[in-house]
Amino acid sequence: MDGFLKWFFVFISEILKGFRFIFDGLWSGLKHIFNIKNYITIFKEHSPGFKTVEWILAILSIVIVIAVFVIIAMIIILALRKYIRFRHSIVSNEDIIEELGSLQRQVIKLTREKDEIMAMKVAQIGLSPSGGGALPSLTGPYSAAEGNAEGAGAADGAEMQTSNDGIIHTNDIRFSKLIEVDNFYKTYQQPEYDNSIDLKGLCEAYRNFACSRMKLYYDIKTVRLFIAGMASTKLIILQGISGTGKTSLPYSFGKFMFKDTTIASVQPSWRDRTELFGYFNEFTKNFNETEVLKRIYSSSYNDDINFILLDEMNIARVEYYFAEMLSILEMPNADEWKLDLVPNVWSTDPVNLDKGMLKIPQNIWYIGTANNDDSTFAISDKVYDRAQPINLDSKGVAFDAPDTPPMNLSFSHLNELFNDAFKMNPISQETLRKIQLLDLWVIEKLRVAFGNRIIKQMNLFVPVYVACGGEELDGVDYVLATKIFRKFESLNLAMLRDELKELCTYLQKSFGKNSMKESIAYLERLQKLY
């Protein structure tokens, strides 16, 4: 054992001696490099024989060497500062994560305390938290007066029985607002619709109504774009600077149709669909209904033209709170447009709910207004591809219009007008051929494709735009500018200025010198911005 210990001591000593030599050598090297006194001595020994050129070269050499050492020192300092910042950011992120975890634990604790307080309050008034209670504020066929005779309603309301067909039989009502809609439409009489107007007359009538009755001034092209957008998609985005009438357009159109627009003011905190459509509260056993949900449900009863306005829609991320509706509207079969609200069926559920699902009717449009500033989010391509953007970049110019009253126009008649326009004003074969060639040019030069969805929307948008009194190329131009060329903003446009100039020239040669003004103006604006 002694022999091993002696060997091990000598072995480790030699290794440590090697490390000492490394540090000694490094220190000796640094001392030798920065031995200024030695450099001065060497210079004095050799400088007496220097000529003028040699003196210049010597001084230049000394300056270069000093500069090299300064650069090396700066690189080392910058590397150390970068490492310190990196370590500081890691520590900061860890602190933030730890703080988030602490906040989440506090939220869970507060939620648990809130539930306990609610349970005690419910127990104090004699209701069972699990049964939902027959709340006296509910109206309809299962009101508190019928289910709460002599104080027995709470106990009756808490009893639930499930039949063989899976329906839960109860006296409780979880959709109070939708039940109100059911009761209203029991005695509803459909109005007399004015279905004699055509699309061109509709544009003129609404424009004159907005001017004469509401002092709102819209260019006729804007109205045509809005009506054509309704024909191509159920989601329209009105975008532009503040004060151009984005919110007023759908609001006044609802007034024109005798059907007020439902306005949902989007909030920055919206993260999912519950803010828009409501949610089922497991504690109270009631569905927290929104006005948007109520409007969608009531639209299934009537033949009106219904609007839901998402005001300031991009103050929160559209693809978060509107994601499910985007997927539903994308389905080719309208019978599959269903919104899943609750997982089970109660005997007191509204009439038009199908196994807890609400069918989205065809006579409703979603209109969003969007501003582009520091307080908003950029709208993603996923949303833009499924919507029809309409740019409102200038304030309306006042004009004189005859006094025009509102009118009752049915969805069925408007849909017939759209279908007639599709048949009577299809995009010409020559224009389609030019669009296909343009698609190939854009793919080759800019690596951007049109896509089947956009071509389909164009085939719906342009015929209706023509039926409203517009020109075919103007409709094609608008779709290209707002749905195709808009995608160029995601490219490195600083490197593609020549291609954008070529594209402007190509558009003029292909479609005509005085056409495609919207697209060319947009492309020229991109060249100036980037």
N, C-alpha and C positions, 0 to 999 in steps of 0.2 A: 504493500500500500504506500510505503514511503517513496518507493521508486516512481510510482505513478504520480504522486503529488509533486515530486521534484520536476518530473517531465511536464506536467500540466502547468506549473508555475513558469517554467522557462518558455513553454509554448505560447502562453497568453502574453508573457512579457514581450516576446518578439513581435507579436501582432500589434500590441499597444505601441511598441517602439516604432513600428512602421507608420502608425497614425501620427506619432510625434514628429517623425521625419517629414511627413506631408505638411503638417502645420508649420514646422520650422522652415521648411523649404518655401512655403507660400509666403511666410512673413519675411524671410530673407529676400525673396524675389521682389516683394513690394518695397522693402527698404532700398534695395538696389535700384529699382526703377525710379523712385522718387528721391534719390540721393543728389540733390541739386548742387551741393558743394563739390561733388566729384565731377559733375558736368562742367562747372565753372573752371575747375583745375585743368580739365582736358582742353577746354576752349582756349585757356591762356597759353597752354603748351604749343598749340597748333596755329593760333591766329596771327602771330607776328609775321609769318610769311605770306599772308593772304593778300591777293590783289583785289581791285575794286569789285570785279565780277564775283570773286569768291566770297567777299564779304556779303554781297547781296544774296548769294545762294545760301550762305550759312544762316543769315537772319531769316530768310524765307523758310529754311528747313526747321529752325526753332519754332517759328510761328505755326507751321503745319503740324508739328508734333504736339505742341500745346493744344491746338484746335482738336486734334484727334482725341487727346485725353479728356478735354472738356465734353466732347460729344459722347464718349463712353460713359462719363460720369452722369450726363443728363439722361442717357438711356437707362442707366441703373436706377436713377431717382424716379423716372417715370414708371419703370416696371414695379418699383416698390410701392409707389402711390396707387397704381392700378390694382396691385394685389391687396393693398389695405382697403381700397374702396370695395373690391369684390368680397373680401371677408366681412366688411361692414354691412353690405347688402344681404349677405347670407344670414348674418346675425339679426338684421332688421326683419327679414322674411320669417325667420323662426319666431321672433317676438310677435309678429302679426298673426302667425298661425296659432301660436299659443293663446293670444288674446281672443281670436275667433272661437277657439275651442271653449274658452272660459265663458264667452258670451252665449254660445249655444247651450252650454250647461245651465246658465241662468235662465235662458228662454224656456227650456224644458221644465225647470223648477217653477217658473212663474205660470206656465201653462197648466201645470198640475195643480197649483194653488187656485188658479181661476176656475178650473173644473170642480174643485172641491167646494168653492164658494157658491158656484152655480147650483151644485147639487143640494147644498143646504138651503138655498133660497127656494128651489123648486119643492123641496120637502116641506118647507114652511107653509106653502100654499096648498099642500095636499095633493101634488101631482107626482107621478113616478118619472124619473129622468129617462128611463128606458122606453117608456111608452110614448113620449112626445107630448102628452097632454092634449086635451081638447080645448085649445086656446079660444077664449070667447071672442077674439077679434076676427076670427075666420068667418067668412060668409059663404052662402051657398046651400046646397041641399043637406049638407051635414053640418049645420051650425051648432053652436054651443047650446042654443035653446032646445034643440031636439035631443042632443046627446048628453045633457047635463041636468036632467030633471031632478030636483030636490037634492043636488049635490052628488048624484051618483055618476055623472058623466065622466069624471076623471078615471074612475075604476073601469068603466066600460071602454073608454078610449084606449086604455093601456092593454086591453085584451086583443090579441092578434091570432088569427087562425089561418093556416095555409091549406088550401084545397088541393085536390089531386092535380089540377092543371097548373099549379105553381103560383096561383094568385093569392096574395096575403089579404085576407078580409079584415077590415078595421073601419072604425068610424073617424079616425084621424085623417086630416088633410095636410099633405106636405107641399102641394103646389097651389097656394091660395090665389096668386095672381092669374095663373092659367085657368083655374076654376072660374074666376070672374069673367074671363074671356068666353068660356063655354056658356055661362049663363047669359052673357050679353048677346051672343049669336043665336040663342034659342028663339029670340023674337026679332032678329035682324032682318030687315028688308033691303034687298040689293037696290042701289040707286039706279036711276035711268042714265045710262052712259051715252055720251056724245061720240058715237063711233063713225062719224061721217068725214072726219078730217084725215088728210094724208100727212106724210112725214114732213114735206116742205111747209105745209100750212101749220103743222105743229110747231116747227122751229120759229116761224114768224109770230104765231100766237103767243108762245111763251115769252119771246123777246119783248113783244109789245106789252104783255102783262107785267113783266118785271120792271119795265120802264114806267108805265102809267100808274100802276098800283103800288109798287114798292121802291121806286126811284133807284133801281139798279140797272146799270147800263152794260150790256154784253154785246160784243161783236157777233154778228151772225155766224161767223166761222166757228167761234167758241161753242155756240149752241149746237151746230151741226156735229162738231167733234164729240160733244157730250152724248148726243143721241146715238151716233155711230158707235161710240164706246160701249153704250148699253147693249148694243146688238152683238158685240164681239166678246164680251166678258161680263161677269157679275161683280168684278172689282175694278173700280175706277179710282185713279190717284190724281187729285188736283194739286199741282205743285207750282211754286213760284214765290215771288216776293210778297211780303205782308201788305194787306190792303187792296188786293186785286179782286176780291170777291170770291175766294175759294169756298169759304163756308156758306156764303150767301147763295151760291148757285144751287146746291141741292136743297137748301132750306126753302128758297123761293119756288123751286120746282115742285116741292111737296105742297106748298100753298096753292100753286097753280092747278094741282090735281085734286084739291080738296082732301088731301091726305098728308097731315103734318109729318115731316121727317123726324125720325127718332135720332137724337143726338147723344152720342157717347163720347165724353171728353176723356181722351186717353191720358193716363197719369204715368209719370216716370217709373213708378213702382210696379207696373204691370209686368208680370213674368210668365203667366200661363193663362189658359182659357177661362179660369174661374172668375177673373175680373170682368170678362165680357159676357159669359153665359150663366154665371152663378155656380153654386155647388151645394151638395147635400150635407147638412150638418148632422153628424152621427149622434151628437148629444141631444139636440132638441128634436131630432127626427123631422126637421123641416128643410125644404129646399130653398136656399137663399136666391130668389129669382131677381134677375135684372130686367130693366126696361128693354134691352136688346132681345133677351129671350122671349119676353112677352110679345114683342113686335113680330118676331119670327113665327111664333105660335099663332098669333092672330092672322097673319098673312095666309095661312093655310085655309082660312074660312072664307076669304073674300077674293074678288077678281080685280082688286085695285093694283096700282103701281106703287110699291112700297120702297122707301129708302131708309137705310141706316147710315148715319154719318159718323165716321171715326175721326173726330176733330183732333188735329195735331197728332196724327197717327204714328209718326216716327219720333215722338218724344220718348217712346219706349221701343224696344226691338219688335218690329212687326212679326218677324218669323218666330217669335216666342209665343205671344198671346194669341196670334191669329193662325198658328201653324195647323191646327186641326181643320179649320175652315178652308185653308188653302188646299189641303189634301182632299177634302170633300168636293170642292168645286172642280177639282181636276178629273174626277171620275166621269167617264163618258156616258154612263147610264144614270140619268137623273133619279131613277127609283132607288139608287144606292146612296143618295145624298141624305144621310142620316147622322144625327148628333146623339151620341150615347150620353144620357143624363144620369140614370140610376140603374143599378144592377138587378133590381127586382121589380115586381108589379104589385101595386096595391089596388084594392077594389075601388078606392076613391080617387085614383089618378085621373088626370084630364082625358077627355074623350079621344083626342088626336095623338096621344102618345101610344106608340107601338112597342110593347115589351120594354118599356123604359127608354125608348129612343124616339127622338123628334125628327120627323122628315122635314128637310129644308125645302120650302116651296120655291117654284120658279119665278114667282112674281115679286122678288125682292132683290135689291141691289145694295152693295156695300160701297160707299163713297168715302174715300180717305183724303184728308188735306195734309199736305206736307210742306214744311219749311226746311231750308238747308242752311243751318247756322251752327254755332258752337254748342247749342243746348240740345241738339237732336242727333239721332243716329242715321248713318247712311242706309238707305233702303237697299237690300241685297238683290242680286239678279234673280234669285228664286221668286221673290215677290213681284219684281218688275215683269218677269216673263209671263206671269199669270194675270197681270193687270193691264189696263190701258192708261198710260200716263197722259195727262192733258196739261200743257204749260199755260199758266196765266201770269205773264210777265209784265203786263201793263194795265193801268187802270182804264176802266171803260170811259168812253167819250159820250157825253150827254147828247141825246137826240130827241126829236119829237115823235111821239107814237100815239095812235088813237087809243082811247080808253078800252081796255080788253079785259073782260071778266075771266075768272077761272073756269075750268071745265072738268067734267067727269070723263075720263078716258079709261077704258078697261084694259087690263093686261092682255086679254085675249085679242083685242083689236090691234094693240101695239105689236104683239107677236105676229099677227097676220101681215101687218105692214112690213115687218122685218123679213118674213119669208117671201113676200112678193118682191121685195127689193133684191133678195138673193137670186131670185129667178130672172128678174128683168134687167138687172145691172151687174152681171158677173164681170170680173176683171177680164179685159180683152186678152186674146191669146198672144198678141204682139207684146203687150205689157208684161205678161207672165214670162215670155221668152227673155225679155230684157232683164227681168228680175233674176232669172236663173243664171244668166251670164254675169250679172253683177255679183251674185252669190259666189260664183267660181272665182271672180277677180278678187273679191275680198278674202276668200280662203287662201288664195295663192300669195297675196301681198301682205295680209295682216293676220292670218291664221284665226279668223273669226267666221263662224258659220251662222246662217239664218236660223235654222231649226224648224222642224215641222210644226211646232206649236205656233210660232210667230206667223208662218205662212198661212196656217188655218185661220188665225185671228184676222190677218189681212184680207182673206177672202170673205170674211163676214163684215169687217169694218168698212171697206171701200164701197161695196154696193149700197149700203145704207147711207154713207156719206154722199154718194151721188144722188140717191133718192131724196135727200134733204136739200138738194140744190147745189152741191159742190161738184168739183171736177175730179175725174178718176185719178189723174196724176197727182193732184194735190193730196188726195187721200193716201195714195201709195207713198208719197213723199213724207207725209206726217208719220206714218208707221215706221218707215225706215229711220227717220231722224230720232224718234222717241224710243224705239225698241231694238234697233240694230246698231246704229252709229253711237248710241249712248254707251254701248259696251266698250268702245274704244278708250274710255276714261281709265279703265283698268290696265291699259297697255303703257309701255314706256314711250309716250308720245314725243318726248324730246328727241328720240332717235328715229321717229317716223314722220317727220314733217314733210319730207319729199313725197312719201307715199300718200299722205293726206292731200297734198296739192294735185297729185296724179288722179286721186279719186274724184276730186272736184271737176277736173277736166273730163274724166271718163263719164261722169253723170251728165254733164252738159252735152257731150257728143252722143251719148246713148239715148237720152230722154228729150233732148232739145235744149237750146240755149237759154230760153226763158222759163224753164221748168225746174223742179226740184229745189226751189228757193229755200225751203225750210232746212233741208239736209245740207246744202252748201253753206248756208249761214252758220249752222252748227259746227261744221267741220272747220270753217275759217276761225270761229271762236276758239276751238280747241288748239289751232295752230298758234294763236296769240297767247293763250294761257300757259302753254308748255313750251 
